[in-house]
Amino acid sequence: MCKKIVPDPPIDTTTPEPETSRDDDLRRDREAINRALDFYFDPATRYAEKPRRPSTMFMIAPDNDTESLLVHACESLASASVMASDFATDLIGPQRHKALAIQQIIMLAELAVNRAVDNVVPT
């Protein structure tokens, strides 16, 4: 006869806790489902529109007058127009047409800003 090396486990004399009922499981599942649905389909306040706070990294000094701002915008648009035109000369085909279209849009914006300058400072 062989000797048993591993002893028998101790006898558990405690009474097991009753298992949760199926109704409790269903209730918890419904609560979890409702939380998930509310999270994904009910935006509530976390997605509410917040007041716009513009970045101050490139903030223009608030004491600049309108004429100076318009003149600066006009000069910037003129520079962008020249750069787009120069860039278009290096291109061919559809890419050239796109670059010239961008240059034309810049030029139209420049004309609008020039008209605004004329309205602000009558000659």
TAQUI-V29430 format. One record per backbone hydrogen bond with DSSP energy under -1.0 kcal/mol. NH is the residue of the N-H (numbers start at 1). CO is the residue of the C=O. If there is no record, write none. Layout:
BEGIN
NH CO
NH CO
END
This chain:
BEGIN
25 21
26 22
27 23
28 24
29 25
30 26
31 27
32 28
33 29
34 30
35 31
36 32
37 33
38 34
39 35
40 36
41 37
42 38
48 45
59 56
64 61
69 65
70 66
71 67
72 68
73 69
74 70
75 71
76 72
77 73
78 74
79 75
80 76
81 77
82 78
83 79
84 80
85 81
86 82
87 83
88 84
89 85
90 87
91 88
97 93
98 94
99 95
100 96
101 97
102 98
103 99
104 100
105 101
106 102
107 103
108 104
109 105
110 106
111 107
112 108
113 109
114 110
115 111
116 112
117 113
118 114
119 115
120 116
121 117
END
